[in-house]
Amino acid sequence: MISHNTRKTNLLIITIILFLAFSIRVFDLENNPPGFFSDEAAIGYNAYKILKTGKDEYGVPFPIFFKSFGDYRLPIPIYANIPIIALFGLNERSVRLTAVIFGLISILFTMLSTLEIADKRTAYLAGLLLAIMPWHIHFSRWGAESIYFPAIFSIGLYFYLKSFINLRLLSISSLFYGLSMYTYYPAIIIAPIFLLKGLITLYIIKRKFNKFLYYSLFTFLLFCLPLIYSYKAGNLQSRWKNIINNSLSRNEKIQNSIFSYLNHFSPDFLFIKGDSGFEGQFISRHSVREFGQLHIFYLPLLLIGLLNGISKLDNPKLFSVLILLLLYPLGSALTSAGPFATRSVIGLIPLTILSAIGFNQLLNFIFNLKQKYIHVSIGVLLFGIICFTNYFYFFAFFIKYPKYASDYWGWQYGPKSIMSYFIKEKNNYDDLYMTGNFNAPDIFLEFYDPENECQNCKIGHFEEVNTSRKQLFAARIEELPKFKAYNYKVKKILYYPSNIVAFYIFEITGNK
Protein backbone atom coordinates (compact mmCIF):
# COMPACT_ATOMS: atom_id res chain seq x y z
CA MET A 1 0.00 0.00 0.00
CA ILE A 2 1.05 3.60 -0.63
CA SER A 3 1.74 5.47 2.59
CA HIS A 4 0.04 8.75 3.43
CA ASN A 5 3.35 10.63 3.20
CA THR A 6 4.09 9.13 -0.21
CA ARG A 7 0.71 10.22 -1.50
CA LYS A 8 1.31 13.73 -0.19
CA THR A 9 4.71 13.80 -1.89
CA ASN A 10 3.24 12.59 -5.18
CA LEU A 11 0.48 15.18 -5.00
CA LEU A 12 2.99 17.91 -4.16
CA ILE A 13 5.20 17.08 -7.16
CA ILE A 14 2.22 17.01 -9.53
CA THR A 15 0.97 20.31 -8.09
CA ILE A 16 4.37 21.94 -8.56
CA ILE A 17 4.55 20.80 -12.19
CA LEU A 18 1.03 22.02 -12.94
CA PHE A 19 1.67 25.32 -11.15
CA LEU A 20 4.84 25.84 -13.19
CA ALA A 21 2.92 25.10 -16.38
CA PHE A 22 0.06 27.39 -15.35
CA SER A 23 2.41 30.26 -14.50
CA ILE A 24 4.17 30.04 -17.85
CA ARG A 25 0.88 29.98 -19.71
CA VAL A 26 -1.00 32.79 -17.97
CA PHE A 27 1.84 35.32 -17.84
CA ASP A 28 0.94 38.30 -20.07
CA LEU A 29 -1.79 36.16 -21.65
CA GLU A 30 -3.85 39.07 -22.96
CA ASN A 31 -0.93 40.64 -24.81
CA ASN A 32 0.98 37.62 -26.05
CA PRO A 33 0.12 36.20 -28.54
CA PRO A 34 0.15 39.79 -29.86
CA GLY A 35 -3.36 40.19 -31.16
CA PHE A 36 -6.51 38.14 -31.11
CA PHE A 37 -7.09 35.90 -34.10
CA SER A 38 -10.48 35.42 -35.74
CA ASP A 39 -10.70 31.74 -34.72
CA GLU A 40 -10.42 32.73 -31.08
CA ALA A 41 -13.02 35.46 -31.50
CA ALA A 42 -15.46 33.08 -33.21
CA ILE A 43 -15.13 30.47 -30.47
CA GLY A 44 -15.57 33.05 -27.72
CA TYR A 45 -18.49 34.84 -29.35
CA ASN A 46 -20.43 31.65 -30.05
CA ALA A 47 -19.85 30.49 -26.47
CA TYR A 48 -21.17 33.85 -25.28
CA LYS A 49 -24.26 33.57 -27.51
CA ILE A 50 -24.99 30.06 -26.22
CA LEU A 51 -24.58 31.30 -22.65
CA LYS A 52 -26.92 34.28 -23.12
CA THR A 53 -29.47 32.97 -25.62
CA GLY A 54 -29.01 29.22 -26.02
CA LYS A 55 -28.34 29.87 -29.72
CA ASP A 56 -25.25 30.36 -31.88
CA GLU A 57 -24.46 33.48 -33.91
CA TYR A 58 -26.89 32.29 -36.63
CA GLY A 59 -29.74 31.65 -34.20
CA VAL A 60 -29.45 27.85 -34.18
CA PRO A 61 -30.27 26.47 -30.69
CA PHE A 62 -27.50 24.39 -29.07
CA PRO A 63 -25.96 23.12 -32.32
CA ILE A 64 -23.55 20.22 -32.57
CA PHE A 65 -21.71 21.89 -35.45
CA PHE A 66 -21.31 25.66 -35.53
CA LYS A 67 -21.48 27.46 -38.85
CA SER A 68 -18.52 29.84 -39.03
CA PHE A 69 -16.48 31.53 -41.78
CA GLY A 70 -18.03 29.50 -44.58
CA ASP A 71 -17.59 26.10 -42.93
CA TYR A 72 -18.39 24.46 -39.60
CA ARG A 73 -16.67 24.43 -36.22
CA LEU A 74 -16.66 21.47 -33.87
CA PRO A 75 -18.51 21.98 -30.58
CA ILE A 76 -16.27 21.14 -27.63
CA PRO A 77 -13.99 24.23 -27.78
CA ILE A 78 -17.08 26.45 -27.90
CA TYR A 79 -19.08 24.77 -25.13
CA ALA A 80 -15.93 24.48 -22.99
CA ASN A 81 -15.56 28.27 -23.03
CA ILE A 82 -18.98 28.89 -21.50
CA PRO A 83 -18.03 28.48 -17.79
CA ILE A 84 -15.03 30.82 -17.96
CA ILE A 85 -16.94 33.42 -19.99
CA ALA A 86 -19.78 33.18 -17.46
CA LEU A 87 -17.28 33.93 -14.68
CA PHE A 88 -15.09 36.59 -16.30
CA GLY A 89 -17.09 37.90 -19.24
CA LEU A 90 -16.43 37.85 -22.96
CA ASN A 91 -12.82 38.92 -23.45
CA GLU A 92 -9.51 37.65 -24.76
CA ARG A 93 -8.33 36.42 -21.37
CA SER A 94 -11.44 34.25 -20.88
CA VAL A 95 -11.02 32.51 -24.23
CA ARG A 96 -7.32 31.94 -23.73
CA LEU A 97 -7.70 30.92 -20.10
CA THR A 98 -9.98 28.09 -21.20
CA ALA A 99 -7.20 26.89 -23.51
CA VAL A 100 -4.74 27.11 -20.62
CA ILE A 101 -6.98 24.88 -18.50
CA PHE A 102 -7.22 22.28 -21.25
CA GLY A 103 -3.47 22.49 -21.67
CA LEU A 104 -3.10 21.61 -17.99
CA ILE A 105 -5.50 18.70 -18.45
CA SER A 106 -3.28 17.32 -21.22
CA ILE A 107 -0.21 17.63 -18.97
CA LEU A 108 -1.93 15.84 -16.08
CA PHE A 109 -3.22 12.94 -18.15
CA THR A 110 0.02 12.60 -20.10
CA MET A 111 1.71 12.14 -16.72
CA LEU A 112 -0.90 9.60 -15.67
CA SER A 113 -0.60 7.77 -19.00
CA THR A 114 3.17 7.64 -18.62
CA LEU A 115 2.72 6.19 -15.13
CA GLU A 116 0.81 3.29 -16.72
CA ILE A 117 3.82 2.60 -18.96
CA ALA A 118 6.78 3.38 -16.72
CA ASP A 119 7.61 4.44 -13.16
CA LYS A 120 6.72 7.58 -11.20
CA ARG A 121 9.93 9.42 -11.98
CA THR A 122 9.34 8.96 -15.70
CA ALA A 123 5.79 10.25 -15.27
CA TYR A 124 7.02 13.35 -13.44
CA LEU A 125 9.62 13.93 -16.14
CA ALA A 126 6.87 13.67 -18.76
CA GLY A 127 4.90 16.36 -16.95
CA LEU A 128 7.96 18.60 -16.67
CA LEU A 129 8.95 18.15 -20.31
CA LEU A 130 5.43 18.94 -21.49
CA ALA A 131 5.18 21.94 -19.15
CA ILE A 132 8.25 23.58 -20.75
CA MET A 133 7.76 22.33 -24.32
CA PRO A 134 7.54 25.26 -26.80
CA TRP A 135 4.90 23.47 -28.87
CA HIS A 136 2.62 22.97 -25.88
CA ILE A 137 3.22 26.42 -24.41
CA HIS A 138 2.38 28.07 -27.72
CA PHE A 139 -0.89 26.28 -28.33
CA SER A 140 -2.16 26.30 -24.76
CA ARG A 141 -1.92 30.12 -24.79
CA TRP A 142 -3.94 30.31 -28.01
CA GLY A 143 -7.73 30.14 -27.73
CA ALA A 144 -8.23 28.15 -30.95
CA GLU A 145 -9.24 24.49 -31.24
CA SER A 146 -5.81 22.84 -31.35
CA ILE A 147 -5.07 22.21 -27.66
CA TYR A 148 -8.48 20.65 -26.97
CA PHE A 149 -7.58 17.61 -29.07
CA PRO A 150 -4.58 16.39 -27.01
CA ALA A 151 -6.40 17.27 -23.78
CA ILE A 152 -9.42 15.05 -24.46
CA PHE A 153 -7.40 12.39 -26.27
CA SER A 154 -4.93 12.07 -23.38
CA ILE A 155 -7.82 11.15 -21.06
CA GLY A 156 -8.87 8.45 -23.52
CA LEU A 157 -5.28 7.19 -23.71
CA TYR A 158 -5.04 7.00 -19.92
CA PHE A 159 -8.18 4.87 -19.58
CA TYR A 160 -7.10 2.73 -22.53
CA LEU A 161 -3.80 1.94 -20.81
CA LYS A 162 -5.68 1.24 -17.56
CA SER A 163 -7.99 -1.15 -19.41
CA PHE A 164 -5.16 -3.66 -19.84
CA ILE A 165 -5.81 -4.51 -16.19
CA ASN A 166 -9.50 -3.59 -15.94
CA LEU A 167 -11.26 -4.09 -19.27
CA ARG A 168 -14.37 -2.32 -17.97
CA LEU A 169 -12.50 0.98 -18.38
CA LEU A 170 -12.25 0.51 -22.14
CA SER A 171 -15.68 2.05 -22.72
CA ILE A 172 -14.58 5.18 -20.85
CA SER A 173 -11.56 5.31 -23.12
CA SER A 174 -13.80 5.06 -26.18
CA LEU A 175 -16.02 7.78 -24.75
CA PHE A 176 -13.12 10.23 -24.67
CA TYR A 177 -11.77 9.12 -28.05
CA GLY A 178 -15.24 9.81 -29.38
CA LEU A 179 -15.36 13.22 -27.70
CA SER A 180 -11.93 14.07 -29.10
CA MET A 181 -13.41 13.97 -32.61
CA TYR A 182 -15.51 16.98 -31.64
CA THR A 183 -12.51 19.10 -30.72
CA TYR A 184 -10.42 19.49 -33.87
CA TYR A 185 -10.76 18.03 -37.36
CA PRO A 186 -7.50 15.98 -37.38
CA ALA A 187 -8.98 13.91 -34.54
CA ILE A 188 -11.57 12.56 -36.98
CA ILE A 189 -8.69 10.87 -38.80
CA ILE A 190 -6.51 9.80 -35.89
CA ALA A 191 -8.96 8.73 -33.16
CA PRO A 192 -10.72 5.94 -35.14
CA ILE A 193 -7.43 4.46 -36.35
CA PHE A 194 -5.93 4.49 -32.87
CA LEU A 195 -9.08 3.02 -31.32
CA LEU A 196 -9.17 0.22 -33.90
CA LYS A 197 -5.53 -0.56 -33.21
CA GLY A 198 -6.32 -0.61 -29.47
CA LEU A 199 -9.22 -3.03 -29.87
CA ILE A 200 -7.13 -5.35 -32.02
CA THR A 201 -4.33 -5.30 -29.44
CA LEU A 202 -6.68 -6.15 -26.58
CA TYR A 203 -8.35 -8.86 -28.69
CA ILE A 204 -4.97 -10.47 -29.29
CA ILE A 205 -4.06 -10.25 -25.59
CA LYS A 206 -7.42 -11.54 -24.30
CA ARG A 207 -7.75 -14.05 -27.17
CA LYS A 208 -11.42 -13.23 -27.54
CA PHE A 209 -13.66 -10.30 -28.44
CA ASN A 210 -15.59 -10.14 -25.17
CA LYS A 211 -18.50 -7.93 -24.23
CA PHE A 212 -16.36 -5.02 -23.02
CA LEU A 213 -14.73 -4.70 -26.42
CA TYR A 214 -18.20 -4.67 -27.97
CA TYR A 215 -19.34 -2.01 -25.50
CA SER A 216 -16.30 0.07 -26.34
CA LEU A 217 -16.85 -0.21 -30.07
CA PHE A 218 -20.55 0.60 -29.69
CA THR A 219 -19.76 3.67 -27.56
CA PHE A 220 -17.37 5.01 -30.17
CA LEU A 221 -19.76 4.33 -33.05
CA LEU A 222 -22.44 6.40 -31.31
CA PHE A 223 -20.11 9.39 -31.48
CA CYS A 224 -19.49 8.73 -35.15
CA LEU A 225 -23.17 9.02 -36.12
CA PRO A 226 -23.49 12.85 -36.01
CA LEU A 227 -20.22 13.14 -37.92
CA ILE A 228 -21.42 10.75 -40.61
CA TYR A 229 -24.74 12.58 -40.89
CA SER A 230 -23.02 15.96 -41.08
CA TYR A 231 -20.57 14.68 -43.69
CA LYS A 232 -23.40 13.39 -45.87
CA ALA A 233 -25.15 16.74 -45.47
CA GLY A 234 -22.01 18.42 -46.79
CA ASN A 235 -21.19 20.34 -43.62
CA LEU A 236 -17.90 18.65 -42.80
CA GLN A 237 -16.93 18.42 -46.45
CA SER A 238 -16.69 22.20 -46.66
CA ARG A 239 -13.87 22.20 -44.11
CA TRP A 240 -11.83 19.61 -46.01
CA LYS A 241 -12.37 21.42 -49.30
CA ASN A 242 -11.00 24.61 -47.76
CA ILE A 243 -7.71 23.01 -46.71
CA ILE A 244 -7.10 20.53 -49.55
CA ASN A 245 -5.44 21.77 -52.73
CA ASN A 246 -7.77 20.45 -55.43
CA SER A 247 -5.68 21.94 -58.24
CA LEU A 248 -3.20 19.07 -57.88
CA SER A 249 -3.47 15.71 -59.58
CA ARG A 250 -3.94 12.56 -57.53
CA ASN A 251 -0.28 11.60 -57.90
CA GLU A 252 0.83 15.08 -56.85
CA LYS A 253 -1.42 14.92 -53.78
CA ILE A 254 0.05 11.54 -52.81
CA GLN A 255 3.60 12.81 -53.30
CA ASN A 256 2.89 15.94 -51.27
CA SER A 257 1.30 13.90 -48.49
CA ILE A 258 4.27 11.54 -48.26
CA PHE A 259 6.71 14.46 -48.31
CA SER A 260 4.70 16.31 -45.67
CA TYR A 261 4.38 13.20 -43.49
CA LEU A 262 8.14 12.66 -43.45
CA ASN A 263 8.81 16.34 -42.75
CA HIS A 264 6.99 16.00 -39.42
CA PHE A 265 9.92 13.85 -38.28
CA SER A 266 12.62 16.15 -39.61
CA PRO A 267 15.07 17.77 -37.15
CA ASP A 268 14.31 21.15 -38.73
CA PHE A 269 10.64 20.96 -37.80
CA LEU A 270 11.00 19.29 -34.41
CA PHE A 271 14.18 20.80 -32.99
CA ILE A 272 15.63 23.66 -35.05
CA LYS A 273 13.20 25.82 -37.04
CA GLY A 274 9.71 24.73 -36.05
CA ASP A 275 6.60 25.43 -38.09
CA SER A 276 7.13 29.12 -38.83
CA GLY A 277 10.78 28.72 -39.78
CA PHE A 278 10.26 25.69 -41.99
CA GLU A 279 11.00 26.12 -45.68
CA GLY A 280 7.98 27.46 -47.54
CA GLN A 281 6.10 28.59 -44.43
CA PHE A 282 5.17 32.24 -44.01
CA ILE A 283 2.61 32.26 -41.17
CA SER A 284 4.24 33.42 -37.92
CA ARG A 285 1.35 32.43 -35.63
CA HIS A 286 2.36 28.81 -35.27
CA SER A 287 5.77 29.00 -33.58
CA VAL A 288 8.66 31.18 -32.46
CA ARG A 289 11.48 31.83 -34.91
CA GLU A 290 14.79 30.03 -34.38
CA PHE A 291 13.19 27.42 -32.14
CA GLY A 292 11.84 24.00 -32.97
CA GLN A 293 8.57 22.61 -31.76
CA LEU A 294 10.63 20.91 -29.07
CA HIS A 295 13.75 22.20 -27.34
CA ILE A 296 16.99 20.96 -28.86
CA PHE A 297 17.90 19.03 -25.70
CA TYR A 298 14.85 16.80 -26.26
CA LEU A 299 16.66 15.26 -29.25
CA PRO A 300 18.97 12.86 -27.37
CA LEU A 301 16.21 12.09 -24.87
CA LEU A 302 13.79 11.23 -27.67
CA LEU A 303 16.35 9.05 -29.45
CA ILE A 304 17.06 7.10 -26.26
CA GLY A 305 13.34 6.72 -25.59
CA LEU A 306 12.65 5.69 -29.17
CA LEU A 307 15.38 3.04 -29.09
CA ASN A 308 13.94 1.78 -25.82
CA GLY A 309 10.48 1.58 -27.34
CA ILE A 310 11.68 -0.25 -30.44
CA SER A 311 13.55 -2.75 -28.27
CA LYS A 312 10.32 -3.48 -26.37
CA LEU A 313 7.79 -3.93 -29.15
CA ASP A 314 6.30 -6.80 -27.18
CA ASN A 315 5.15 -4.27 -24.57
CA PRO A 316 1.63 -3.42 -25.83
CA LYS A 317 1.40 -0.16 -23.86
CA LEU A 318 4.68 1.19 -25.17
CA PHE A 319 3.79 -0.10 -28.62
CA SER A 320 0.63 2.04 -28.48
CA VAL A 321 2.76 5.15 -27.95
CA LEU A 322 4.90 4.24 -30.97
CA ILE A 323 1.76 3.80 -33.08
CA LEU A 324 0.52 7.23 -31.99
CA LEU A 325 3.90 8.65 -32.97
CA LEU A 326 3.45 7.21 -36.46
CA LEU A 327 -0.12 8.52 -36.69
CA TYR A 328 0.46 12.07 -35.44
CA PRO A 329 1.35 13.69 -38.81
CA LEU A 330 -1.75 12.39 -40.60
CA GLY A 331 -4.01 15.31 -39.71
CA SER A 332 -1.54 17.64 -41.39
CA ALA A 333 0.01 15.46 -44.09
CA LEU A 334 -3.31 14.45 -45.68
CA THR A 335 -4.51 18.03 -46.08
CA SER A 336 -1.48 20.15 -46.90
CA ALA A 337 2.15 20.35 -47.90
CA GLY A 338 3.02 21.08 -44.24
CA PRO A 339 4.35 20.33 -41.76
CA PHE A 340 1.87 22.31 -39.68
CA ALA A 341 2.18 22.42 -35.90
CA THR A 342 -1.56 23.06 -35.58
CA ARG A 343 -2.92 19.98 -37.34
CA SER A 344 -0.22 17.69 -35.95
CA VAL A 345 -0.59 18.88 -32.36
CA ILE A 346 -1.42 15.39 -31.08
CA GLY A 347 2.29 14.63 -31.53
CA LEU A 348 2.80 16.33 -28.18
CA ILE A 349 1.77 13.17 -26.37
CA PRO A 350 4.00 10.44 -27.87
CA LEU A 351 6.99 12.77 -28.21
CA THR A 352 6.70 13.71 -24.54
CA ILE A 353 6.29 10.15 -23.27
CA LEU A 354 9.22 8.83 -25.30
CA SER A 355 11.42 11.78 -24.30
CA ALA A 356 10.57 11.18 -20.64
CA ILE A 357 11.49 7.51 -20.96
CA GLY A 358 14.79 8.54 -22.54
CA PHE A 359 15.40 11.14 -19.83
CA ASN A 360 14.80 8.57 -17.10
CA GLN A 361 17.17 6.11 -18.74
CA LEU A 362 19.82 8.81 -18.97
CA LEU A 363 19.39 9.61 -15.28
CA ASN A 364 19.64 5.91 -14.40
CA PHE A 365 22.90 5.72 -16.33
CA ILE A 366 24.28 8.77 -14.52
CA PHE A 367 23.24 7.51 -11.08
CA ASN A 368 24.85 4.14 -11.76
CA LEU A 369 28.25 5.72 -12.31
CA LYS A 370 30.53 5.00 -9.37
CA GLN A 371 32.18 8.41 -9.09
CA LYS A 372 29.86 10.77 -7.21
CA TYR A 373 31.54 13.88 -8.54
CA ILE A 374 30.50 12.79 -12.02
CA HIS A 375 26.88 12.58 -10.80
CA VAL A 376 27.05 16.13 -9.58
CA SER A 377 28.91 17.46 -12.63
CA ILE A 378 26.54 15.91 -15.15
CA GLY A 379 23.52 16.90 -13.05
CA VAL A 380 24.66 20.52 -12.94
CA LEU A 381 25.34 20.42 -16.68
CA LEU A 382 21.87 19.04 -17.47
CA PHE A 383 20.21 21.57 -15.19
CA GLY A 384 22.20 24.37 -16.78
CA ILE A 385 21.27 23.28 -20.31
CA ILE A 386 17.57 23.15 -19.42
CA CYS A 387 17.65 26.53 -17.67
CA PHE A 388 19.62 28.33 -20.37
CA THR A 389 17.53 26.84 -23.19
CA ASN A 390 14.34 27.95 -21.51
CA TYR A 391 15.76 31.39 -20.72
CA PHE A 392 16.55 32.00 -24.40
CA TYR A 393 13.16 30.63 -25.45
CA PHE A 394 11.21 32.77 -23.00
CA PHE A 395 13.20 35.84 -24.05
CA ALA A 396 12.39 35.06 -27.69
CA PHE A 397 8.73 34.36 -26.92
CA PHE A 398 7.89 37.20 -24.55
CA ILE A 399 10.19 39.93 -25.90
CA LYS A 400 10.96 39.26 -29.57
CA TYR A 401 7.91 37.35 -30.77
CA PRO A 402 5.29 40.10 -30.28
CA LYS A 403 7.40 42.48 -32.36
CA TYR A 404 7.36 40.39 -35.53
CA ALA A 405 4.22 38.24 -35.18
CA SER A 406 1.56 40.93 -34.90
CA ASP A 407 1.03 41.72 -38.59
CA TYR A 408 -1.37 40.17 -41.11
CA TRP A 409 0.60 36.90 -41.39
CA GLY A 410 0.77 36.73 -37.63
CA TRP A 411 -1.92 37.63 -35.13
CA GLN A 412 -3.51 40.49 -37.09
CA TYR A 413 -3.16 42.98 -34.28
CA GLY A 414 -5.54 45.91 -34.14
CA PRO A 415 -9.28 45.12 -33.94
CA LYS A 416 -9.46 45.44 -30.15
CA SER A 417 -7.96 48.94 -30.11
CA ILE A 418 -9.99 50.01 -33.13
CA MET A 419 -13.29 48.80 -31.67
CA SER A 420 -12.48 50.36 -28.30
CA TYR A 421 -12.01 53.74 -29.98
CA PHE A 422 -15.06 53.28 -32.20
CA ILE A 423 -17.36 52.48 -29.27
CA LYS A 424 -16.11 55.56 -27.45
CA GLU A 425 -16.78 57.75 -30.52
CA LYS A 426 -19.94 56.06 -31.80
CA ASN A 427 -22.23 58.99 -30.98
CA ASN A 428 -20.04 61.46 -32.86
CA TYR A 429 -20.23 59.81 -36.30
CA ASP A 430 -22.80 58.50 -38.74
CA ASP A 431 -20.56 55.62 -39.82
CA LEU A 432 -17.47 54.05 -38.31
CA TYR A 433 -15.70 51.72 -40.74
CA MET A 434 -12.94 49.24 -40.02
CA THR A 435 -11.35 48.06 -43.25
CA GLY A 436 -11.57 44.30 -43.59
CA ASN A 437 -7.89 43.41 -43.74
CA PHE A 438 -8.30 40.60 -41.25
CA ASN A 439 -9.44 37.02 -41.54
CA ALA A 440 -13.25 37.16 -41.20
CA PRO A 441 -13.28 40.77 -39.92
CA ASP A 442 -17.02 40.81 -39.06
CA ILE A 443 -16.40 38.53 -36.09
CA PHE A 444 -14.46 41.31 -34.35
CA LEU A 445 -17.46 43.64 -34.47
CA GLU A 446 -19.46 40.93 -32.73
CA PHE A 447 -16.79 39.88 -30.23
CA TYR A 448 -15.87 43.36 -29.03
CA ASP A 449 -19.45 44.65 -29.18
CA PRO A 450 -21.60 41.57 -28.45
CA GLU A 451 -24.65 43.64 -27.49
CA ASN A 452 -24.39 45.71 -30.70
CA GLU A 453 -24.14 49.02 -28.86
CA CYS A 454 -22.36 50.53 -31.84
CA GLN A 455 -24.89 49.87 -34.60
CA ASN A 456 -23.04 52.25 -36.91
CA CYS A 457 -19.76 50.31 -36.55
CA LYS A 458 -19.20 48.40 -39.79
CA ILE A 459 -16.69 46.69 -42.05
CA GLY A 460 -15.97 48.74 -45.16
CA HIS A 461 -13.35 50.17 -47.50
CA PHE A 462 -12.83 53.44 -49.38
CA GLU A 463 -15.84 52.62 -51.56
CA GLU A 464 -18.04 53.42 -48.56
CA VAL A 465 -16.91 57.07 -48.38
CA ASN A 466 -19.87 59.45 -48.44
CA THR A 467 -18.88 63.06 -47.85
CA SER A 468 -22.45 63.97 -46.95
CA ARG A 469 -22.13 61.80 -43.84
CA LYS A 470 -19.75 62.14 -40.92
CA GLN A 471 -17.51 59.11 -41.21
CA LEU A 472 -14.60 57.59 -39.34
CA PHE A 473 -12.29 55.02 -40.93
CA ALA A 474 -9.61 52.73 -39.52
CA ALA A 475 -7.18 51.62 -42.20
CA ARG A 476 -3.69 50.20 -42.48
CA ILE A 477 -1.00 52.56 -43.68
CA GLU A 478 -0.80 50.62 -46.96
CA GLU A 479 -4.45 51.46 -47.65
CA LEU A 480 -4.15 55.23 -47.32
CA PRO A 481 -3.42 55.81 -51.04
CA LYS A 482 -6.92 54.47 -51.77
CA PHE A 483 -8.31 57.49 -49.91
CA LYS A 484 -6.23 60.01 -51.88
CA ALA A 485 -9.35 61.54 -53.46
CA TYR A 486 -10.52 62.75 -50.05
CA ASN A 487 -9.37 65.07 -47.32
CA TYR A 488 -9.12 63.44 -43.94
CA LYS A 489 -8.05 64.29 -40.43
CA VAL A 490 -6.09 61.71 -38.45
CA LYS A 491 -7.71 61.21 -35.05
CA LYS A 492 -5.56 58.38 -33.68
CA ILE A 493 -2.54 56.30 -34.71
CA LEU A 494 -2.27 52.69 -33.57
CA TYR A 495 1.11 50.98 -33.36
CA TYR A 496 2.19 47.36 -33.51
CA PRO A 497 4.16 46.10 -30.48
CA SER A 498 7.27 46.80 -32.59
CA ASN A 499 6.31 50.53 -32.57
CA ILE A 500 5.69 50.42 -36.32
CA VAL A 501 2.50 52.19 -37.40
CA ALA A 502 -0.31 49.67 -37.76
CA PHE A 503 -3.47 51.72 -38.36
CA TYR A 504 -4.61 55.25 -38.87
CA ILE A 505 -8.02 56.18 -37.55
CA PHE A 506 -9.16 59.22 -39.49
CA GLU A 507 -12.23 61.34 -40.18
CA ILE A 508 -13.25 62.09 -43.77
CA THR A 509 -13.58 65.88 -44.07
CA GLY A 510 -14.50 66.20 -47.76
CA ASN A 511 -13.39 65.81 -51.36
CA LYS A 512 -10.06 67.18 -52.51
Secondary structure, DSSP 4 states (H G I P E B T S, - for coil): ---HHHHHHHHHHHHHHHHHHHHHHHTTTTTSSSS--HHHHHHHHHHHHHHHHSB-TTS-BS-SSEEETTEEE-SHHHHHHHHHHHHH-SSHHHHHHHHHHHHHHHHHHHHHHHHHHS-HHHHHHHHHHHHT-HHHHHHTSS-SSTTHHHHHHHHHHHHHHHTTT-GGGHHHHHHHHHHHTTT-THHHHHHHHHHHHHHHHHHHHHTS--HHHHHHHHHHHHHHHHHHHHHHTTHHHHHHHHHS-TTS-HHHHHHHHHHHHHHTTSHIIIIISTTTTSTT----SSS-TT--SS-TTHHHHHHHHHHHHHHTTT-HHHHHHHHHHHHTTHHHHTTSSS--TTTTGGGHHHHHHHHHHHHHHHHHHHHT-S-HHHHHHHHHHHHHHHHHHHHHHHHIIIIIHHHHSSSTTTT---HHHHHHHHHHHGGG-SEEEE---SSSTHHHHHHH-TT---TTEEE--GGG--TTS-EEEEEEGGGGGGGTTEEEEEEEEEE-TTS-EEEEEEEEEEE-
